[in-house]
Amino acid sequence: MNAAPPRSRILFVTDLAYEAKGRRYCDEDIYLTARLREDFDVALCHPLDAASLMETSAFDAVMVRNSGPVLNYQADWDDFRARAARCGARVYNQLTGRADMLGKQYLLDLTAAGYPVIPTVDDPRQADRLPEAATYAVKPKQGADSIGLEFLPREALAALTPAAASGILIQPRIDFRYEVSFYFVDRAFQYALYAPDPERRWHLERYAPTPEDLAFAQRFVDWNTIDHGIQRVDACRTPSGGLLLVELEDLNPYLSLDLLDEETRDAFVAAVKAGLRAQPAAAISPAA
């Protein structure tokens, strides 16, 4: 009798104790690791332990999931990326992304390139390039999870000193009908969810995207430089009916798997398993 082939070993990076408003990170990762164990041997570790465990060669791939905002451990994340490149680790998501994986600079780049994104500048002296608004969102370029976010009137922007303005983004506070998120695995669309009430961002429901919606979301996934990994395209629906990009999460997007029907959840898990098997050796974005 032939022995069964050895199972691939996955190092699953997560912070099960991280608390996020409106989301249960730990529940999602407990579910996902249980499903991955159907096909792989899986070990969980905290983000601060990932680099040293990755270098032991005990694992065939590293999967970064709900690890919390990188801003909380930036030096350790930078070290993880550097060590992954040196040892050729297979990291999922690929570390070649140029969206949230590298901060919020991409919002400036996409604005300059004419993409349908909330208009963004990083200099208070350029505020006149933004649409008129009652208030403006000011947030760190390296921010996440609303860390450091504040809303200021236009006159307060001019009062920001160069030191205070360093490393920030400025956007008009957009009136919108609702937010909608599109979820992709290895560049292929999986499902969409939306928040009907703008005041309750994480009270999500299933959303049936139109062909135009999917073309909008796919455009940003195609712009990004990740072939293997999970991406979430967050957008807002404006009063005129168009969509504007809010965020392209390509590092550790929360997936809201508990809101999906069993068939959709199974299809998503199958796509992730296939992606893990196909994931090549590590490569790092030149922009990193």
MARKE-475157 format. One line per 8 residues: number of its first residue (from 1); for each residue x, y, z of C-alpha. Coordinates in nm, 3 decimals, decimal comma. Layout:
N
NUM> X:Y:Z  ...
END
This chain:
288
1> 0,000:0,000:0,000  0,135:0,340:-0,096  0,178:0,587:0,189  -0,018:0,909:0,171  0,190:1,203:0,046  0,308:1,439:0,322  0,080:1,734:0,394  0,209:2,086:0,345
9> 0,270:2,280:0,666  0,124:2,629:0,708  0,240:2,888:0,960  -0,078:3,090:1,022  -0,003:3,440:1,157  -0,277:3,594:1,370  -0,331:3,795:1,687  -0,624:3,614:1,844
17> -0,638:3,866:2,131  -0,668:4,174:1,908  -0,997:4,356:1,963  -1,153:4,542:1,670  -1,475:4,739:1,671  -1,757:4,538:1,520  -1,542:4,237:1,429  -1,442:3,909:1,592
25> -1,096:3,844:1,450  -1,040:3,536:1,665  -1,363:3,364:1,556  -1,282:3,416:1,189  -0,933:3,273:1,220  -1,046:2,979:1,432  -1,292:2,889:1,156  -1,042:2,939:0,875
33> -0,767:2,735:1,040  -1,015:2,454:1,106  -1,098:2,444:0,736  -0,733:2,463:0,629  -0,653:2,165:0,853  -0,866:1,955:0,619  -0,577:1,973:0,370  -0,273:2,112:0,556
41> -0,091:2,087:0,885  -0,146:2,426:1,050  0,033:2,606:1,335  -0,079:2,944:1,468  0,158:3,215:1,586  0,150:3,580:1,695  0,285:3,838:1,445  0,583:3,910:1,672
49> 0,689:3,544:1,654  0,641:3,499:1,279  0,987:3,596:1,153  1,185:3,360:1,376  0,947:3,067:1,322  0,943:3,126:0,945  1,323:3,087:0,933  1,319:2,742:1,095
57> 1,225:2,584:0,759  0,958:2,386:0,942  0,683:2,536:0,726  0,606:2,526:0,356  0,417:2,857:0,355  0,331:3,148:0,584  -0,024:3,284:0,580  -0,074:3,632:0,728
65> -0,431:3,680:0,842  -0,591:3,889:1,119  -0,264:4,016:1,262  -0,389:4,362:1,363  -0,264:4,700:1,236  0,102:4,686:1,133  0,138:5,035:1,282  0,140:4,865:1,623
73> 0,460:4,671:1,538  0,606:4,846:1,233  0,972:4,761:1,300  0,887:4,393:1,347  0,682:4,389:1,025  0,969:4,547:0,832  1,201:4,282:0,979  0,959:4,006:0,878
81> 0,952:4,130:0,519  1,330:4,152:0,500  1,381:3,805:0,645  1,114:3,655:0,418  1,303:3,789:0,117  1,636:3,653:0,243  1,510:3,302:0,314  1,273:3,282:0,015
89> 0,967:3,211:0,230  0,636:3,152:0,054  0,413:3,419:0,207  0,039:3,448:0,145  -0,050:3,724:0,068  0,248:3,778:-0,156  0,460:4,062:-0,022  0,458:4,238:-0,360
97> 0,145:4,443:-0,295  0,151:4,820:-0,336  -0,171:4,914:-0,154  -0,229:4,898:0,225  0,065:4,661:0,254  0,288:4,967:0,209  0,070:5,228:0,381  -0,165:5,479:0,217
105> 0,066:5,632:-0,045  -0,132:5,448:-0,312  -0,431:5,678:-0,250  -0,216:5,970:-0,363  -0,083:5,774:-0,660  -0,431:5,668:-0,771  -0,565:6,022:-0,732  -0,283:6,156:-0,948
113> -0,347:5,883:-1,208  -0,716:5,973:-1,237  -0,863:5,656:-1,082  -1,209:5,672:-0,920  -1,084:5,717:-0,565  -1,172:5,964:-0,289  -0,952:6,263:-0,381  -0,640:6,266:-0,163
121> -0,350:6,505:-0,098  -0,071:6,501:0,160  0,001:6,873:0,189  -0,238:7,125:0,347  -0,126:7,379:0,087  -0,287:7,155:-0,178  -0,629:7,154:-0,011  -0,763:7,370:-0,293
129> -0,726:7,066:-0,520  -0,993:6,887:-0,317  -1,370:6,927:-0,353  -1,537:7,164:-0,108  -1,659:6,984:0,203  -1,784:7,076:0,549  -1,497:6,879:0,705  -1,190:6,691:0,590
137> -1,052:6,358:0,705  -0,691:6,380:0,823  -0,518:6,049:0,890  -0,167:5,900:0,904  -0,020:5,754:0,585  0,074:5,448:0,786  -0,260:5,431:0,966  -0,515:5,152:0,984
145> -0,839:5,076:1,169  -0,910:5,453:1,206  -0,599:5,499:1,421  -0,512:5,870:1,430  -0,814:5,971:1,219  -0,965:6,315:1,284  -1,203:6,547:1,101  -1,116:6,914:1,059
153> -1,282:7,214:0,893  -1,102:7,363:0,593  -0,966:7,660:0,789  -0,799:7,423:1,035  -0,602:7,259:0,753  -0,420:7,583:0,680  -0,319:7,602:1,045  -0,133:7,269:1,034
161> 0,240:7,322:1,075  0,483:7,134:0,847  0,572:6,909:1,141  0,207:6,835:1,219  0,132:6,771:0,851  0,421:6,531:0,798  0,309:6,181:0,710  -0,062:6,254:0,680
169> -0,331:6,228:0,415  -0,614:6,476:0,364  -0,947:6,384:0,202  -1,287:6,554:0,181  -1,548:6,390:0,401  -1,768:6,236:0,135  -2,145:6,210:0,162  -2,230:5,857:0,050
177> -2,528:5,627:0,037  -2,347:5,318:0,164  -2,013:5,138:0,169  -1,957:4,815:-0,022  -1,670:4,566:-0,015  -1,561:4,325:-0,286  -1,353:4,020:-0,189  -1,101:3,854:-0,421
185> -0,874:3,549:-0,400  -0,582:3,531:-0,644  -0,742:3,812:-0,851  -1,073:3,623:-0,885  -1,393:3,773:-0,740  -1,557:3,571:-0,462  -1,839:3,773:-0,299  -1,951:4,123:-0,197
193> -2,099:4,271:0,120  -2,234:4,615:0,199  -2,332:4,834:0,494  -2,678:4,982:0,422  -2,645:5,224:0,715  -2,343:5,458:0,675  -2,328:5,497:1,054  -2,281:5,122:1,109
201> -1,978:5,024:0,900  -1,955:4,662:1,014  -2,326:4,576:1,007  -2,296:4,409:0,669  -2,534:4,230:0,436  -2,485:4,033:0,117  -2,461:4,248:-0,194  -2,532:4,149:-0,554
209> -2,283:4,349:-0,766  -2,366:4,468:-1,114  -2,123:4,410:-1,402  -2,021:4,776:-1,365  -1,952:4,724:-0,994  -1,731:4,424:-1,066  -1,543:4,610:-1,338  -1,478:4,891:-1,088
217> -1,339:4,654:-0,825  -1,143:4,440:-1,071  -0,967:4,751:-1,200  -0,798:4,803:-0,863  -0,711:4,436:-0,816  -0,553:4,440:-1,163  -0,363:4,759:-1,073  -0,214:4,590:-0,770
225> 0,085:4,359:-0,797  -0,039:4,049:-0,614  -0,109:3,728:-0,802  -0,159:3,510:-0,493  -0,349:3,639:-0,194  -0,675:3,779:-0,056  -0,774:4,137:-0,135  -1,071:4,346:-0,026
233> -1,176:4,647:-0,233  -1,371:4,895:-0,017  -1,578:5,159:-0,195  -1,852:5,411:-0,123  -2,160:5,476:-0,334  -2,196:5,848:-0,395  -2,534:6,027:-0,414  -2,492:6,041:-0,793
241> -2,466:5,661:-0,807  -2,094:5,619:-0,879  -1,837:5,429:-0,676  -1,520:5,574:-0,524  -1,239:5,367:-0,374  -1,202:5,403:0,002  -0,934:5,142:0,061  -0,756:4,854:-0,111
249> -0,672:4,611:0,168  -0,404:4,370:0,047  -0,237:4,266:0,372  -0,481:4,117:0,622  -0,838:4,206:0,523  -1,116:4,101:0,756  -1,344:3,869:0,559  -1,680:3,859:0,747
257> -1,700:3,486:0,671  -1,975:3,440:0,930  -2,213:3,639:0,707  -2,180:3,407:0,408  -2,398:3,113:0,313  -2,233:2,772:0,328  -2,189:2,740:-0,048  -2,012:3,076:-0,081
265> -1,796:3,008:0,224  -1,694:2,667:0,087  -1,604:2,819:-0,251  -1,393:3,087:-0,081  -1,206:2,831:0,130  -1,143:2,614:-0,178  -0,998:2,915:-0,361  -0,767:2,996:-0,068
273> -0,645:2,636:-0,049  -0,568:2,640:-0,420  -0,386:2,971:-0,379  -0,170:2,836:-0,098  -0,070:2,540:-0,311  0,022:2,767:-0,603  0,203:3,032:-0,398  0,560:3,084:-0,525
281> 0,867:3,181:-0,325  0,873:3,524:-0,162  0,930:3,839:-0,359  0,927:4,192:-0,219  0,782:4,494:-0,393  1,056:4,728:-0,518  0,859:5,009:-0,359  0,898:4,857:-0,012
END
